[in-house]
Amino acid sequence: MNLIIRLLITAIVAFLLTKILPGVHFTGFSAAVIFAIVLALLNLIVKPVLNILGLPLTIITLGLFTLVINAVIILIADYFIDSMTVDGFWWAFLFSILLSVITSLANSLFSDKD
């Protein structure tokens, strides 16, 4: 149940961000839900590989290269989803930062307090 709530929060935040950012587009809310699922799968499978490959740059930049890896994950999701469009790397970069921050805040509000 917690996974479904997190995916819905990600989809809602991503959909609302597309209303603010002119460089990221979804055809509808269903595209945002598909994006949330694809993003979860990419974070599970591809992101650890990119983190290992980018470890030297991440160490040199004191962790800031992780932001670039997040933007690349957004661009990979854009490649796989036809109903999503990202106009360039910098839009993906800004979108990934805002999505991470807002989703973290929303997840902390709606998470179970054990």
mmCIF file of the C-alpha atoms, coordinates in Angstrom:
data_MODEL
# 
_entry.id   MODEL 
# 
loop_
_atom_site.group_PDB 
_atom_site.id 
_atom_site.type_symbol 
_atom_site.label_atom_id 
_atom_site.label_alt_id 
_atom_site.label_comp_id 
_atom_site.label_asym_id 
_atom_site.label_entity_id 
_atom_site.label_seq_id 
_atom_site.pdbx_PDB_ins_code 
_atom_site.Cartn_x 
_atom_site.Cartn_y 
_atom_site.Cartn_z 
_atom_site.occupancy 
_atom_site.B_iso_or_equiv 
_atom_site.pdbx_formal_charge 
_atom_site.auth_seq_id 
_atom_site.auth_comp_id 
_atom_site.auth_asym_id 
_atom_site.auth_atom_id 
_atom_site.pdbx_PDB_model_num 
ATOM 1   C CA . MET A 1 1   ? 0.000  0.000  0.000   1.00 0.00 ? 1   MET A CA 1 
ATOM 2   C CA . ASN A 1 2   ? 2.874  2.325  0.815   1.00 0.00 ? 2   ASN A CA 1 
ATOM 3   C CA . LEU A 1 3   ? 4.319  1.799  -2.679  1.00 0.00 ? 3   LEU A CA 1 
ATOM 4   C CA . ILE A 1 4   ? 1.043  2.777  -4.337  1.00 0.00 ? 4   ILE A CA 1 
ATOM 5   C CA . ILE A 1 5   ? 0.813  5.935  -2.230  1.00 0.00 ? 5   ILE A CA 1 
ATOM 6   C CA . ARG A 1 6   ? 4.399  6.885  -3.115  1.00 0.00 ? 6   ARG A CA 1 
ATOM 7   C CA . LEU A 1 7   ? 3.757  6.292  -6.823  1.00 0.00 ? 7   LEU A CA 1 
ATOM 8   C CA . LEU A 1 8   ? 0.592  8.425  -6.692  1.00 0.00 ? 8   LEU A CA 1 
ATOM 9   C CA . ILE A 1 9   ? 2.421  11.207 -4.864  1.00 0.00 ? 9   ILE A CA 1 
ATOM 10  C CA . THR A 1 10  ? 5.177  11.128 -7.485  1.00 0.00 ? 10  THR A CA 1 
ATOM 11  C CA . ALA A 1 11  ? 2.610  11.172 -10.293 1.00 0.00 ? 11  ALA A CA 1 
ATOM 12  C CA . ILE A 1 12  ? 0.678  14.088 -8.770  1.00 0.00 ? 12  ILE A CA 1 
ATOM 13  C CA . VAL A 1 13  ? 3.819  16.131 -8.113  1.00 0.00 ? 13  VAL A CA 1 
ATOM 14  C CA . ALA A 1 14  ? 5.183  15.425 -11.614 1.00 0.00 ? 14  ALA A CA 1 
ATOM 15  C CA . PHE A 1 15  ? 1.860  16.357 -13.214 1.00 0.00 ? 15  PHE A CA 1 
ATOM 16  C CA . LEU A 1 16  ? 1.664  19.615 -11.237 1.00 0.00 ? 16  LEU A CA 1 
ATOM 17  C CA . LEU A 1 17  ? 5.276  20.460 -12.088 1.00 0.00 ? 17  LEU A CA 1 
ATOM 18  C CA . THR A 1 18  ? 4.468  20.193 -15.785 1.00 0.00 ? 18  THR A CA 1 
ATOM 19  C CA . LYS A 1 19  ? 1.905  22.950 -15.268 1.00 0.00 ? 19  LYS A CA 1 
ATOM 20  C CA . ILE A 1 20  ? 4.665  25.191 -13.867 1.00 0.00 ? 20  ILE A CA 1 
ATOM 21  C CA . LEU A 1 21  ? 7.667  24.229 -16.010 1.00 0.00 ? 21  LEU A CA 1 
ATOM 22  C CA . PRO A 1 22  ? 7.222  24.999 -19.716 1.00 0.00 ? 22  PRO A CA 1 
ATOM 23  C CA . GLY A 1 23  ? 9.951  22.530 -20.759 1.00 0.00 ? 23  GLY A CA 1 
ATOM 24  C CA . VAL A 1 24  ? 8.299  19.337 -19.459 1.00 0.00 ? 24  VAL A CA 1 
ATOM 25  C CA . HIS A 1 25  ? 5.014  18.068 -20.877 1.00 0.00 ? 25  HIS A CA 1 
ATOM 26  C CA . PHE A 1 26  ? 2.579  15.208 -20.203 1.00 0.00 ? 26  PHE A CA 1 
ATOM 27  C CA . THR A 1 27  ? -0.447 14.451 -22.374 1.00 0.00 ? 27  THR A CA 1 
ATOM 28  C CA . GLY A 1 28  ? -2.531 13.769 -19.272 1.00 0.00 ? 28  GLY A CA 1 
ATOM 29  C CA . PHE A 1 29  ? -2.528 12.470 -15.724 1.00 0.00 ? 29  PHE A CA 1 
ATOM 30  C CA . SER A 1 30  ? -2.354 8.874  -16.931 1.00 0.00 ? 30  SER A CA 1 
ATOM 31  C CA . ALA A 1 31  ? 0.978  9.730  -18.539 1.00 0.00 ? 31  ALA A CA 1 
ATOM 32  C CA . ALA A 1 32  ? 2.178  11.016 -15.160 1.00 0.00 ? 32  ALA A CA 1 
ATOM 33  C CA . VAL A 1 33  ? 1.181  7.722  -13.528 1.00 0.00 ? 33  VAL A CA 1 
ATOM 34  C CA . ILE A 1 34  ? 3.071  5.796  -16.214 1.00 0.00 ? 34  ILE A CA 1 
ATOM 35  C CA . PHE A 1 35  ? 6.026  8.140  -15.650 1.00 0.00 ? 35  PHE A CA 1 
ATOM 36  C CA . ALA A 1 36  ? 5.986  7.400  -11.909 1.00 0.00 ? 36  ALA A CA 1 
ATOM 37  C CA . ILE A 1 37  ? 6.056  3.652  -12.566 1.00 0.00 ? 37  ILE A CA 1 
ATOM 38  C CA . VAL A 1 38  ? 8.830  3.916  -15.169 1.00 0.00 ? 38  VAL A CA 1 
ATOM 39  C CA . LEU A 1 39  ? 10.810 6.244  -12.895 1.00 0.00 ? 39  LEU A CA 1 
ATOM 40  C CA . ALA A 1 40  ? 10.540 3.745  -10.025 1.00 0.00 ? 40  ALA A CA 1 
ATOM 41  C CA . LEU A 1 41  ? 11.789 0.952  -12.281 1.00 0.00 ? 41  LEU A CA 1 
ATOM 42  C CA . LEU A 1 42  ? 14.663 3.063  -13.618 1.00 0.00 ? 42  LEU A CA 1 
ATOM 43  C CA . ASN A 1 43  ? 15.645 4.074  -10.076 1.00 0.00 ? 43  ASN A CA 1 
ATOM 44  C CA . LEU A 1 44  ? 15.642 0.397  -9.131  1.00 0.00 ? 44  LEU A CA 1 
ATOM 45  C CA . ILE A 1 45  ? 17.594 -0.955 -12.113 1.00 0.00 ? 45  ILE A CA 1 
ATOM 46  C CA . VAL A 1 46  ? 19.538 1.765  -13.948 1.00 0.00 ? 46  VAL A CA 1 
ATOM 47  C CA . LYS A 1 47  ? 20.373 4.295  -11.233 1.00 0.00 ? 47  LYS A CA 1 
ATOM 48  C CA . PRO A 1 48  ? 22.637 1.980  -9.179  1.00 0.00 ? 48  PRO A CA 1 
ATOM 49  C CA . VAL A 1 49  ? 24.676 1.246  -12.308 1.00 0.00 ? 49  VAL A CA 1 
ATOM 50  C CA . LEU A 1 50  ? 25.004 4.953  -13.120 1.00 0.00 ? 50  LEU A CA 1 
ATOM 51  C CA . ASN A 1 51  ? 25.930 5.701  -9.505  1.00 0.00 ? 51  ASN A CA 1 
ATOM 52  C CA . ILE A 1 52  ? 28.741 3.137  -9.606  1.00 0.00 ? 52  ILE A CA 1 
ATOM 53  C CA . LEU A 1 53  ? 30.015 4.367  -12.981 1.00 0.00 ? 53  LEU A CA 1 
ATOM 54  C CA . GLY A 1 54  ? 29.823 7.989  -11.846 1.00 0.00 ? 54  GLY A CA 1 
ATOM 55  C CA . LEU A 1 55  ? 31.344 7.418  -8.418  1.00 0.00 ? 55  LEU A CA 1 
ATOM 56  C CA . PRO A 1 56  ? 34.678 9.130  -9.216  1.00 0.00 ? 56  PRO A CA 1 
ATOM 57  C CA . LEU A 1 57  ? 32.870 12.242 -10.509 1.00 0.00 ? 57  LEU A CA 1 
ATOM 58  C CA . THR A 1 58  ? 30.493 12.163 -7.562  1.00 0.00 ? 58  THR A CA 1 
ATOM 59  C CA . ILE A 1 59  ? 33.448 12.136 -5.162  1.00 0.00 ? 59  ILE A CA 1 
ATOM 60  C CA . ILE A 1 60  ? 35.237 14.933 -7.037  1.00 0.00 ? 60  ILE A CA 1 
ATOM 61  C CA . THR A 1 61  ? 32.113 17.132 -7.129  1.00 0.00 ? 61  THR A CA 1 
ATOM 62  C CA . LEU A 1 62  ? 31.222 16.328 -3.497  1.00 0.00 ? 62  LEU A CA 1 
ATOM 63  C CA . GLY A 1 63  ? 27.980 14.631 -4.503  1.00 0.00 ? 63  GLY A CA 1 
ATOM 64  C CA . LEU A 1 64  ? 26.698 17.191 -6.996  1.00 0.00 ? 64  LEU A CA 1 
ATOM 65  C CA . PHE A 1 65  ? 27.119 14.774 -9.896  1.00 0.00 ? 65  PHE A CA 1 
ATOM 66  C CA . THR A 1 66  ? 24.195 12.833 -8.419  1.00 0.00 ? 66  THR A CA 1 
ATOM 67  C CA . LEU A 1 67  ? 21.959 15.664 -9.643  1.00 0.00 ? 67  LEU A CA 1 
ATOM 68  C CA . VAL A 1 68  ? 23.216 15.027 -13.173 1.00 0.00 ? 68  VAL A CA 1 
ATOM 69  C CA . ILE A 1 69  ? 22.486 11.312 -12.781 1.00 0.00 ? 69  ILE A CA 1 
ATOM 70  C CA . ASN A 1 70  ? 18.922 12.168 -11.697 1.00 0.00 ? 70  ASN A CA 1 
ATOM 71  C CA . ALA A 1 71  ? 18.487 14.343 -14.799 1.00 0.00 ? 71  ALA A CA 1 
ATOM 72  C CA . VAL A 1 72  ? 19.773 11.516 -17.003 1.00 0.00 ? 72  VAL A CA 1 
ATOM 73  C CA . ILE A 1 73  ? 17.214 9.170  -15.412 1.00 0.00 ? 73  ILE A CA 1 
ATOM 74  C CA . ILE A 1 74  ? 14.462 11.685 -16.306 1.00 0.00 ? 74  ILE A CA 1 
ATOM 75  C CA . LEU A 1 75  ? 15.742 11.812 -19.897 1.00 0.00 ? 75  LEU A CA 1 
ATOM 76  C CA . ILE A 1 76  ? 15.778 8.011  -20.093 1.00 0.00 ? 76  ILE A CA 1 
ATOM 77  C CA . ALA A 1 77  ? 12.173 7.969  -18.853 1.00 0.00 ? 77  ALA A CA 1 
ATOM 78  C CA . ASP A 1 78  ? 11.327 10.539 -21.539 1.00 0.00 ? 78  ASP A CA 1 
ATOM 79  C CA . TYR A 1 79  ? 12.852 8.201  -24.137 1.00 0.00 ? 79  TYR A CA 1 
ATOM 80  C CA . PHE A 1 80  ? 10.645 5.294  -23.050 1.00 0.00 ? 80  PHE A CA 1 
ATOM 81  C CA . ILE A 1 81  ? 7.381  7.231  -22.591 1.00 0.00 ? 81  ILE A CA 1 
ATOM 82  C CA . ASP A 1 82  ? 5.763  8.593  -25.752 1.00 0.00 ? 82  ASP A CA 1 
ATOM 83  C CA . SER A 1 83  ? 3.250  10.716 -23.837 1.00 0.00 ? 83  SER A CA 1 
ATOM 84  C CA . MET A 1 84  ? 6.021  12.652 -22.058 1.00 0.00 ? 84  MET A CA 1 
ATOM 85  C CA . THR A 1 85  ? 8.281  15.298 -23.544 1.00 0.00 ? 85  THR A CA 1 
ATOM 86  C CA . VAL A 1 86  ? 11.307 16.987 -22.001 1.00 0.00 ? 86  VAL A CA 1 
ATOM 87  C CA . ASP A 1 87  ? 12.746 19.854 -24.045 1.00 0.00 ? 87  ASP A CA 1 
ATOM 88  C CA . GLY A 1 88  ? 16.362 19.397 -22.991 1.00 0.00 ? 88  GLY A CA 1 
ATOM 89  C CA . PHE A 1 89  ? 18.876 18.479 -20.349 1.00 0.00 ? 89  PHE A CA 1 
ATOM 90  C CA . TRP A 1 90  ? 18.448 21.638 -18.281 1.00 0.00 ? 90  TRP A CA 1 
ATOM 91  C CA . TRP A 1 91  ? 14.674 21.179 -18.100 1.00 0.00 ? 91  TRP A CA 1 
ATOM 92  C CA . ALA A 1 92  ? 15.259 17.601 -16.972 1.00 0.00 ? 92  ALA A CA 1 
ATOM 93  C CA . PHE A 1 93  ? 17.793 18.859 -14.430 1.00 0.00 ? 93  PHE A CA 1 
ATOM 94  C CA . LEU A 1 94  ? 15.388 21.427 -12.963 1.00 0.00 ? 94  LEU A CA 1 
ATOM 95  C CA . PHE A 1 95  ? 12.476 18.994 -13.098 1.00 0.00 ? 95  PHE A CA 1 
ATOM 96  C CA . SER A 1 96  ? 14.467 16.305 -11.274 1.00 0.00 ? 96  SER A CA 1 
ATOM 97  C CA . ILE A 1 97  ? 15.534 18.690 -8.507  1.00 0.00 ? 97  ILE A CA 1 
ATOM 98  C CA . LEU A 1 98  ? 12.013 20.011 -7.942  1.00 0.00 ? 98  LEU A CA 1 
ATOM 99  C CA . LEU A 1 99  ? 10.490 16.539 -8.198  1.00 0.00 ? 99  LEU A CA 1 
ATOM 100 C CA . SER A 1 100 ? 12.936 15.176 -5.620  1.00 0.00 ? 100 SER A CA 1 
ATOM 101 C CA . VAL A 1 101 ? 12.424 17.982 -3.126  1.00 0.00 ? 101 VAL A CA 1 
ATOM 102 C CA . ILE A 1 102 ? 8.639  18.217 -3.373  1.00 0.00 ? 102 ILE A CA 1 
ATOM 103 C CA . THR A 1 103 ? 8.135  14.449 -3.440  1.00 0.00 ? 103 THR A CA 1 
ATOM 104 C CA . SER A 1 104 ? 10.329 14.046 -0.354  1.00 0.00 ? 104 SER A CA 1 
ATOM 105 C CA . LEU A 1 105 ? 8.305  16.656 1.501   1.00 0.00 ? 105 LEU A CA 1 
ATOM 106 C CA . ALA A 1 106 ? 4.999  15.098 0.441   1.00 0.00 ? 106 ALA A CA 1 
ATOM 107 C CA . ASN A 1 107 ? 6.152  11.588 1.334   1.00 0.00 ? 107 ASN A CA 1 
ATOM 108 C CA . SER A 1 108 ? 7.191  12.756 4.780   1.00 0.00 ? 108 SER A CA 1 
ATOM 109 C CA . LEU A 1 109 ? 3.721  14.228 5.308   1.00 0.00 ? 109 LEU A CA 1 
ATOM 110 C CA . PHE A 1 110 ? 1.877  11.091 4.200   1.00 0.00 ? 110 PHE A CA 1 
ATOM 111 C CA . SER A 1 111 ? 4.237  8.405  5.511   1.00 0.00 ? 111 SER A CA 1 
ATOM 112 C CA . ASP A 1 112 ? 3.271  6.065  8.329   1.00 0.00 ? 112 ASP A CA 1 
ATOM 113 C CA . LYS A 1 113 ? 4.679  7.090  11.659  1.00 0.00 ? 113 LYS A CA 1 
ATOM 114 C CA . ASP A 1 114 ? 5.809  3.801  13.232  1.00 0.00 ? 114 ASP A CA 1 
# 
